Amino acid sequence: MTPLRQRMIEDMKLRNLSPRTIEAYVMRVAGFARHFGRSPAALGREEVLEGLRPRGSPENDGPEPG
């Protein structure tokens, strides 16, 4: 387990999140990292914003046809 993942889990335990919530959050972050092909620690603001936008939103579809 990476130090970043361990810290994330420890922080969530301190906040008394349920084990299932922790598991869901860890899996979501892992999927997010896989999508971008690098560690969450290496992702910047733009990647985070892209990941938060709903799929198929105008911001994720690229330029509008002209």
N, C-alpha and C positions, 0 to 999 in steps of 0.2 A: 504494500500500500504506500502510495506516495505521501510525503509529508503534508502536501496541500490537502489531499483527501482526508488524512487523519485529523488535521486541524479543523476542517469543515465539519466532520462528524463530531468532534469534541465540542465545538462551538454550539452545534445544534442540540447536543445532549445537555449542555449547560442551560439552554433555553427550554428544557423539558419537552422537546418535541418527541412525538411517539416514534418508536422504531420503524414503523411503516412509512411515516412521513420522511424520516431521515433517509431510508432506502430509496424512496421516490425522488427526493432531491438529488441524491448522489447519482442515481441513474440518469436523471435529466442533464446534469452537468457533464456526465461522461458522454452522453449522446451529443451534446453541444460541442464538446471538444473533438469528438470524432468527425462531426460535420465540417469543422474548420481544419482538421488535420493537425492540430497542435494543442498543447497544454492550455487549460483555462488561464493559467498564470501568464501566458504569452498573448492572450487575446486583448484587444483594445476596445475602446468605446464604440467604434463603428461596428465591430463584430457583435458586441453585446446588443446594440440597438437592432441590428439585422435579425438576431436570434429572437428578439422580443416581438417583432412585427409578425402579424398573422401571415401564413403562407398565402400567396396570391394577392396580397395587398399591392396597391399601385407602387409603393416604395420598393417592393421586392420583384416587380415584374420587368424592370428595366425601362428604357425610354419608350414613350408612347409612339405608336406608328404615326408618321407624318404624312 
